[in-house]
Amino acid sequence: MTKLPAHCDQPASGSPTRPATGRLAEVVPWLAVLGFALQGLRPLTDQDTWWHLRTGEWIVGHRRLPTADPWSFTETHRWIPHEWLSEVLLYAAYRAGGYPGVLVLRSLVLGAVAFVVVRECRRRAGWLHATIASLLALAAVAPGAAARPQLASFLLMAMFGAGLLRAVDRRRPPVWLIALAWLWANLHGLWTVAIAFYACVVLGLAVDLGRRNIRTLAGFAAVGVGMVAAAALTPVGPRLLLSPFAVHGVTKYVTEWGTPHITSLPTAAALLLLVIVAISWARSVRAIAAAEICYVLGAAVLALAYVRTGPLAGVLLAPPAARALAELFAEPVTGLRWSRRLTAIGAAMVLGTAGIGSVVLASGDAIHPPAPASASRTLDALPGRARVLDQFDLGNWMLWTAQDTSPAVDGRYEIYGSRYITHYLDVLDKRGDWKRFVADSRVEAAWLHVGVPLIDGLRRELGWTVAWTDGKTIILVPPAR
């Protein structure tokens, strides 16, 4: 009997099949899809959402991509709008349905992530083990499920990993990944991680193939080169290839680019999936392919590298973990042969959840803003385009709601650079020659969280006065006003 590849969609001819389970049991994995889609309907709280909305609005209004930063008066580095398509889609959702429209879009994407993960796990294991692996993967994604471009990376990485596994099993170069890489490069910056991961798996495949099939290996290598070339052919142009270097210089200021703690939910869930695979390998009598080893080790590196890459590790490890669970418990089934009917069921659940949610949210609270709208109106009332000393989260909100002002900082860390951010943080803490910074910046207001040391300096030493406060944040203006 010919042995089928490890991740084939159906069992080999003559292999035992599991008795049909009740329909109720088969519904269980789909409840994960439904539940995860519902997570997208929670109010907007992530502060980066606001500057992404503002960017999408600018692109739609000007019908082009920005070549320089149009807002901040302190930017020091050229802005590369490497997430422009996600931002346009985000703004289009807002334009169509306000903040509830953004929530519906998030719900659709999260539902799609869950759908792809459940589908790929179900292809490799029965409903119980597929559900366990899927829930662990979705637990890794959940903390990062904000209305931001990174959601696109979670979905595309789930598709990317599943497609790569099938391509390796079938020894067929996945040419379609070139188109996926082009789309990804327009949506979010983690496309670079996918290409590095692809190279790792192809290296393992080279060990498996040896000299027996150089032509196949060359085809896989050509796809990798094609993905890089595709990224250079986006509307941003070849400079997009330099965007990872621009972000790298400021990652130490961004929590998501920090080293994850082993007890954090994304890391813990991804590592648990990794442990399941490792135990299965230790007990398995089959030879583990080098490509499979590289796939799992590459995902393990992502789990431990950064907070931001933990969710990617989760969606990558879910399918092999589902298969590992099936092997550990001697489940007599390779998995479920997929059908259009099952695809329609999953799609209907996601769309139905989003549709019902849009009706419910139309009269509910869709956002939790960092400050009331009256703060933005106070800033907008200042003459001209006022320069404002702010903090990163308030700068994001200001870009979206006080568009006649110019922030000193916001969430686009890469346009400010490490040197400026370090100096600015010193100013907020009233360290160094902060008075000179305030004078040289010619700022006309400050919007800060109560308790920031600079507030005391502005009031007591420079005579600034309170223009607005809600007890949590405060707007100060210089005495000339």
C-alpha positions as CSV (number, residue, x, y, z in Angstrom):
1,M,0.0,0.0,0.0
2,T,1.4,3.4,-1.0
3,K,1.9,5.7,1.9
4,L,0.4,9.1,1.5
5,P,2.2,12.3,2.6
6,A,1.9,13.2,6.3
7,H,-0.6,16.0,5.8
8,C,-2.7,14.6,3.1
9,D,-6.4,15.5,3.2
10,Q,-7.7,12.0,3.3
11,P,-6.7,8.6,4.7
12,A,-4.8,6.1,2.6
13,S,-6.9,3.5,0.9
14,G,-7.6,0.6,3.2
15,S,-6.8,2.5,6.4
16,P,-9.3,2.3,9.2
17,T,-11.8,5.1,9.5
18,R,-13.3,6.4,12.7
19,P,-17.0,5.6,13.2
20,A,-19.2,8.6,12.4
21,T,-19.7,10.9,15.4
22,G,-22.9,12.6,16.2
23,R,-23.7,15.8,14.4
24,L,-23.5,17.7,17.7
25,A,-19.8,16.7,18.2
26,E,-18.9,17.8,14.7
27,V,-20.3,21.2,15.4
28,V,-17.9,21.8,18.3
29,P,-14.9,23.1,16.2
30,W,-17.2,25.6,14.5
31,L,-18.2,27.0,17.8
32,A,-14.6,28.2,18.1
33,V,-15.1,30.1,14.8
34,L,-18.3,31.6,16.1
35,G,-16.8,32.6,19.4
36,F,-13.7,34.1,17.9
37,A,-15.8,36.2,15.5
38,L,-17.8,37.5,18.4
39,Q,-14.5,38.7,20.0
40,G,-14.2,41.2,17.2
41,L,-17.4,43.0,18.3
42,R,-15.9,44.3,21.6
43,P,-15.4,48.1,21.8
44,L,-12.3,49.6,20.2
45,T,-9.6,50.2,22.8
46,D,-6.3,50.0,21.0
47,Q,-4.8,53.4,20.6
48,D,-3.0,52.7,17.3
49,T,-6.4,52.3,15.6
50,W,-6.8,56.0,15.5
51,W,-3.7,56.9,13.5
52,H,-4.4,54.0,11.1
53,L,-7.9,55.4,10.5
54,R,-6.4,58.9,9.9
55,T,-3.9,57.4,7.4
56,G,-6.7,55.6,5.5
57,E,-8.7,58.8,5.4
58,W,-5.8,60.8,4.0
59,I,-5.1,58.2,1.3
60,V,-8.7,58.1,0.2
61,G,-9.0,61.9,0.3
62,H,-5.8,62.5,-1.7
63,R,-6.0,59.4,-3.9
64,R,-2.3,58.7,-3.5
65,L,0.1,57.4,-0.9
66,P,1.9,60.0,1.2
67,T,5.6,60.5,0.4
68,A,6.3,62.5,3.5
69,D,4.6,62.8,6.9
70,P,1.7,65.3,6.5
71,W,1.1,65.8,10.3
72,S,3.8,65.9,12.9
73,F,6.1,68.9,13.1
74,T,9.0,66.8,14.6
75,E,9.3,63.9,12.2
76,T,13.0,63.1,11.4
77,H,12.7,60.1,9.2
78,R,10.9,59.4,5.9
79,W,7.6,57.7,6.4
80,I,7.0,54.5,4.5
81,P,3.3,53.7,4.4
82,H,3.8,50.0,4.4
83,E,0.3,49.2,5.6
84,W,-1.6,51.4,3.3
85,L,-4.2,48.9,2.0
86,S,-5.2,47.8,5.5
87,E,-5.6,51.4,6.5
88,V,-7.8,52.1,3.5
89,L,-10.0,49.1,4.3
90,L,-10.2,50.2,7.9
91,Y,-11.3,53.7,6.9
92,A,-13.7,52.3,4.3
93,A,-15.4,50.3,7.1
94,Y,-15.6,53.4,9.2
95,R,-17.0,55.4,6.3
96,A,-19.6,52.7,5.7
97,G,-20.8,52.2,9.2
98,G,-18.9,54.4,11.7
99,Y,-17.2,52.7,14.6
100,P,-19.6,49.7,14.4
101,G,-18.4,49.3,10.9
102,V,-14.8,48.9,12.0
103,L,-15.9,46.4,14.6
104,V,-17.7,44.4,12.0
105,L,-14.6,44.4,9.8
106,R,-12.6,43.1,12.8
107,S,-15.1,40.5,13.5
108,L,-15.0,39.2,9.9
109,V,-11.2,39.0,9.9
110,L,-11.1,37.2,13.3
111,G,-13.8,34.8,12.1
112,A,-11.7,34.2,9.0
113,V,-8.6,33.5,11.1
114,A,-10.6,31.0,13.2
115,F,-12.1,29.4,10.1
116,V,-8.7,28.8,8.4
117,V,-7.2,27.4,11.6
118,V,-10.1,25.1,12.3
119,R,-10.2,23.9,8.7
120,E,-6.6,23.0,8.6
121,C,-6.7,21.3,12.0
122,R,-9.8,19.4,11.0
123,R,-8.1,18.1,7.9
124,R,-5.5,16.4,10.1
125,A,-7.5,15.2,13.1
126,G,-10.9,14.4,14.4
127,W,-13.2,17.0,15.9
128,L,-11.9,16.8,19.5
129,H,-8.2,17.1,18.8
130,A,-8.8,19.6,16.1
131,T,-10.8,21.7,18.5
132,I,-8.0,21.6,21.2
133,A,-5.3,22.6,18.8
134,S,-7.5,25.4,17.3
135,L,-8.4,26.8,20.7
136,L,-4.7,27.0,21.7
137,A,-3.9,28.8,18.4
138,L,-6.7,31.3,18.9
139,A,-5.7,31.9,22.5
140,A,-2.3,32.9,21.0
141,V,-4.0,35.4,18.7
142,A,-6.6,36.8,21.0
143,P,-4.5,39.4,22.9
144,G,-3.4,41.0,19.7
145,A,-6.8,41.0,18.1
146,A,-7.1,44.8,17.9
147,A,-8.5,46.8,14.9
148,R,-5.1,47.2,13.3
149,P,-3.3,46.0,10.2
150,Q,-1.6,43.2,12.2
151,L,-4.9,41.2,11.9
152,A,-4.2,40.8,8.2
153,S,-0.9,39.1,9.2
154,F,-2.6,36.6,11.5
155,L,-5.0,35.6,8.7
156,L,-2.4,35.4,6.0
157,M,0.1,33.5,8.1
158,A,-2.6,30.9,8.8
159,M,-3.1,30.6,5.1
160,F,0.6,30.7,4.3
161,G,1.5,27.9,6.8
162,A,-1.3,25.6,5.6
163,G,-0.4,26.1,2.0
164,L,3.3,25.6,2.6
165,L,2.7,22.3,4.5
166,R,0.6,21.0,1.6
167,A,3.2,22.1,-1.0
168,V,6.0,20.4,0.9
169,D,4.0,17.2,1.2
170,R,3.2,17.2,-2.5
171,R,6.6,18.4,-3.6
172,R,5.0,21.1,-5.7
173,P,6.3,24.6,-5.5
174,P,3.5,26.9,-4.1
175,V,3.6,29.5,-6.9
176,W,0.4,31.1,-5.5
177,L,2.4,32.3,-2.4
178,I,3.9,34.9,-4.7
179,A,0.5,36.6,-5.1
180,L,-0.1,36.2,-1.4
181,A,3.2,37.9,-0.6
182,W,2.3,40.8,-2.8
183,L,-1.0,41.2,-1.1
184,W,0.6,40.9,2.3
185,A,3.2,43.5,1.6
186,N,0.4,46.0,1.0
187,L,-1.4,45.1,4.2
188,H,1.2,44.7,7.0
189,G,4.9,44.6,7.7
190,L,5.2,41.1,8.9
191,W,5.4,39.8,5.3
192,T,9.1,39.7,6.0
193,V,8.7,37.1,8.7
194,A,6.8,34.9,6.3
195,I,9.6,35.0,3.7
196,A,12.2,34.2,6.4
197,F,10.0,31.3,7.6
198,Y,9.6,30.1,4.0
199,A,13.4,30.1,3.6
200,C,13.8,28.0,6.8
201,V,11.3,25.3,5.6
202,V,12.9,25.2,2.1
203,L,16.3,24.6,3.7
204,G,14.8,21.6,5.5
205,L,13.3,20.4,2.2
206,A,16.7,20.6,0.6
207,V,18.0,18.2,3.2
208,D,15.1,15.8,2.4
209,L,15.5,16.0,-1.3
210,G,19.2,15.9,-1.4
211,R,20.4,15.6,-5.0
212,R,17.5,13.5,-6.1
213,N,15.3,16.3,-7.3
214,I,17.2,19.5,-7.9
215,R,14.5,20.7,-10.2
216,T,11.8,20.6,-7.5
217,L,14.1,22.4,-5.1
218,A,14.9,25.0,-7.7
219,G,11.1,25.6,-8.1
220,F,10.7,26.2,-4.4
221,A,13.7,28.6,-4.3
222,A,12.3,30.5,-7.3
223,V,9.0,31.0,-5.4
224,G,11.0,32.5,-2.5
225,V,12.8,34.9,-4.9
226,G,9.4,35.7,-6.5
227,M,7.9,36.7,-3.1
228,V,10.7,39.2,-2.5
229,A,10.3,40.6,-6.0
230,A,6.6,40.9,-5.5
231,A,7.1,42.9,-2.4
232,A,9.2,45.4,-4.3
233,L,6.4,45.8,-6.9
234,T,3.8,47.2,-4.6
235,P,2.6,50.9,-5.0
236,V,5.1,51.8,-2.3
237,G,7.9,50.6,-4.6
238,P,11.3,49.0,-3.8
239,R,11.8,51.2,-0.8
240,L,9.3,48.9,1.0
241,L,12.2,46.4,1.2
242,L,13.9,48.9,3.5
243,S,10.9,49.4,5.9
244,P,12.0,46.6,8.3
245,F,15.3,48.5,8.9
246,A,13.4,51.7,9.7
247,V,11.3,49.9,12.4
248,H,14.2,48.0,13.8
249,G,15.8,51.2,15.2
250,V,12.9,52.0,17.5
251,T,11.6,48.5,18.5
252,K,13.0,49.0,22.0
253,Y,10.3,51.6,22.7
254,V,7.5,49.4,21.5
255,T,6.1,46.8,23.9
256,E,5.0,44.4,21.1
257,W,8.6,44.2,19.9
258,G,9.9,43.2,23.4
259,T,10.9,39.7,24.4
260,P,7.8,37.8,25.5
261,H,7.4,36.4,28.9
262,I,6.9,32.6,29.0
263,T,3.6,33.1,31.0
264,S,2.0,35.5,28.5
265,L,-1.0,33.9,26.8
266,P,0.3,34.0,23.2
267,T,3.7,32.5,24.2
268,A,2.3,29.9,26.6
269,A,-0.3,28.8,24.1
270,A,2.3,28.5,21.3
271,L,4.7,26.6,23.5
272,L,2.0,24.2,24.6
273,L,1.3,23.4,20.9
274,L,5.1,23.0,20.5
275,V,5.2,20.6,23.4
276,I,2.4,18.5,21.9
277,V,4.3,18.2,18.7
278,A,7.6,17.3,20.5
279,I,6.0,14.6,22.6
280,S,4.4,13.1,19.4
281,W,7.7,13.1,17.7
282,A,9.4,11.4,20.7
283,R,6.9,8.6,20.6
284,S,6.5,8.3,16.9
285,V,7.9,5.4,14.9
286,R,7.9,7.3,11.6
287,A,10.9,9.3,10.4
288,I,10.4,13.0,10.9
289,A,11.2,14.9,7.7
290,A,13.8,17.7,7.9
291,A,11.3,20.2,6.4
292,E,8.8,19.3,9.1
293,I,11.4,19.9,11.8
294,C,12.4,23.2,10.2
295,Y,8.7,24.2,10.1
296,V,8.2,23.6,13.8
297,L,11.5,25.0,14.9
298,G,10.9,28.2,12.8
299,A,7.5,28.6,14.5
300,A,9.2,28.0,17.9
301,V,11.6,30.9,17.2
302,L,8.7,33.2,16.4
303,A,7.0,32.2,19.7
304,L,10.1,33.2,21.7
305,A,11.4,36.1,19.6
306,Y,8.9,38.9,20.1
307,V,5.5,39.6,21.7
308,R,4.2,40.5,18.2
309,T,5.2,37.2,16.6
310,G,3.6,34.9,19.2
311,P,0.3,34.8,17.4
312,L,2.0,33.9,14.2
313,A,3.6,30.9,16.0
314,G,0.2,29.8,17.3
315,V,-1.5,29.7,13.9
316,L,1.5,27.9,12.3
317,L,1.8,25.2,15.0
318,A,-2.0,24.4,15.2
319,P,-2.2,22.0,12.2
320,P,0.9,19.9,13.1
321,A,-0.3,19.9,16.8
322,A,-3.7,18.6,15.7
323,R,-2.1,15.8,13.8
324,A,0.3,15.1,16.8
325,L,-2.7,14.8,19.1
326,A,-4.4,12.3,16.7
327,E,-1.2,10.2,16.6
328,L,-0.7,10.3,20.4
329,F,-4.2,9.0,21.0
330,A,-4.1,6.6,18.1
331,E,-7.0,8.3,16.4
332,P,-7.8,6.1,13.4
333,V,-8.4,8.9,11.0
334,T,-6.1,11.2,9.0
335,G,-8.7,13.9,9.0
336,L,-11.7,15.3,7.2
337,R,-12.0,15.5,3.5
338,W,-13.0,19.1,3.0
339,S,-16.0,20.1,1.0
340,R,-17.7,23.2,-0.3
341,R,-20.6,22.5,2.0
342,L,-18.3,22.9,5.1
343,T,-16.7,26.0,3.6
344,A,-20.2,27.5,3.1
345,I,-21.1,26.6,6.7
346,G,-18.0,28.3,8.1
347,A,-18.5,31.4,5.9
348,A,-22.2,31.7,6.9
349,M,-21.3,31.6,10.6
350,V,-18.7,34.4,10.3
351,L,-20.9,36.6,8.1
352,G,-24.0,35.9,10.3
353,T,-22.1,36.9,13.4
354,A,-20.8,40.1,11.9
355,G,-24.3,40.9,10.5
356,I,-26.0,40.4,13.8
357,G,-23.3,42.3,15.6
358,S,-23.6,45.3,13.3
359,V,-27.3,45.6,14.3
360,V,-26.6,45.3,18.0
361,L,-23.7,47.7,17.9
362,A,-25.6,50.4,16.0
363,S,-27.0,51.5,19.3
364,G,-24.2,50.5,21.6
365,D,-20.8,51.8,22.8
366,A,-18.3,51.0,20.1
367,I,-15.2,52.8,21.4
368,H,-13.4,53.5,24.6
369,P,-11.4,56.7,23.7
370,P,-8.4,57.9,25.7
371,A,-10.1,61.3,26.3
372,P,-13.4,62.9,25.7
373,A,-14.2,64.7,22.4
374,S,-14.2,68.0,24.3
375,A,-10.4,67.7,24.6
376,S,-10.0,67.5,20.9
377,R,-12.4,70.5,20.4
378,T,-10.2,72.5,22.8
379,L,-7.1,71.8,20.7
380,D,-8.9,72.5,17.4
381,A,-10.0,75.8,18.7
382,L,-6.4,77.0,19.0
383,P,-5.4,79.5,16.2
384,G,-3.8,78.0,13.1
385,R,-2.3,74.5,13.1
386,A,-1.2,74.4,16.7
387,R,1.9,72.4,17.7
388,V,1.2,70.2,20.7
389,L,3.4,68.5,23.2
390,D,1.7,65.2,23.8
391,Q,2.2,61.5,24.6
392,F,2.1,58.7,22.1
393,D,-1.4,57.4,22.8
394,L,-2.8,60.9,22.9
395,G,-1.0,61.8,19.7
396,N,-2.8,58.9,18.0
397,W,-6.2,60.2,19.1
398,M,-5.3,63.7,18.3
399,L,-4.4,62.8,14.7
400,W,-7.9,61.3,14.3
401,T,-10.0,63.8,16.2
402,A,-8.1,67.1,16.3
403,Q,-6.9,67.3,12.8
404,D,-6.1,71.0,12.9
405,T,-3.2,70.3,15.2
406,S,0.3,68.9,14.9
407,P,1.6,66.4,17.5
408,A,5.1,66.1,18.8
409,V,4.8,62.3,18.9
410,D,2.4,59.6,17.9
411,G,2.4,55.8,17.4
412,R,4.4,56.0,14.2
413,Y,7.7,55.5,16.1
414,E,9.8,54.9,12.9
415,I,9.3,58.5,11.6
416,Y,10.8,60.0,14.8
417,G,13.9,57.8,15.3
418,S,15.5,56.4,18.4
419,R,17.5,59.6,19.2
420,Y,14.5,61.9,19.1
421,I,12.3,59.5,21.1
422,T,14.9,59.2,23.8
423,H,15.3,62.9,24.1
424,Y,11.5,63.4,24.1
425,L,11.0,60.9,26.9
426,D,13.6,62.9,28.9
427,V,11.6,66.0,28.3
428,L,8.4,64.4,29.6
429,D,10.3,63.4,32.7
430,K,11.6,66.9,33.0
431,R,15.2,65.8,32.6
432,G,18.0,67.6,30.9
433,D,17.5,70.9,29.1
434,W,13.7,70.5,28.8
435,K,13.1,74.2,28.8
436,R,15.2,74.7,25.7
437,F,13.2,71.9,23.9
438,V,9.9,73.6,24.7
439,A,11.2,77.0,23.5
440,D,12.8,75.6,20.3
441,S,9.7,73.6,19.4
442,R,7.5,76.7,19.5
443,V,4.7,74.7,20.9
444,E,1.3,76.3,21.5
445,A,-0.2,73.6,23.8
446,A,0.6,70.5,25.8
447,W,-1.8,67.5,26.2
448,L,-0.5,65.1,28.8
449,H,-1.6,62.4,31.3
450,V,-2.0,63.8,34.8
451,G,1.1,63.0,36.8
452,V,3.7,63.5,34.0
453,P,6.6,65.5,35.6
454,L,6.6,68.0,32.6
455,I,3.2,69.3,33.7
456,D,4.7,70.7,37.0
457,G,7.5,72.3,35.1
458,L,5.3,74.0,32.6
459,R,3.0,75.3,35.3
460,R,5.4,76.3,38.0
461,E,8.4,77.3,36.1
462,L,7.0,78.6,32.7
463,G,3.7,79.9,33.9
464,W,1.5,77.7,31.6
465,T,-2.2,77.5,32.5
466,V,-4.9,74.9,32.3
467,A,-7.2,75.1,29.3
468,W,-9.0,71.8,29.8
469,T,-8.9,68.7,32.1
470,D,-11.0,65.7,32.9
471,G,-8.8,64.6,35.9
472,K,-7.1,62.0,33.7
473,T,-5.5,64.2,31.1
474,I,-4.8,67.9,31.0
475,I,-4.3,70.5,28.3
476,L,-2.0,73.4,29.1
477,V,-1.3,76.6,27.1
478,P,1.6,79.1,27.5
479,P,0.9,82.4,29.2
480,A,0.8,84.3,25.9
481,R,-2.6,82.7,25.4
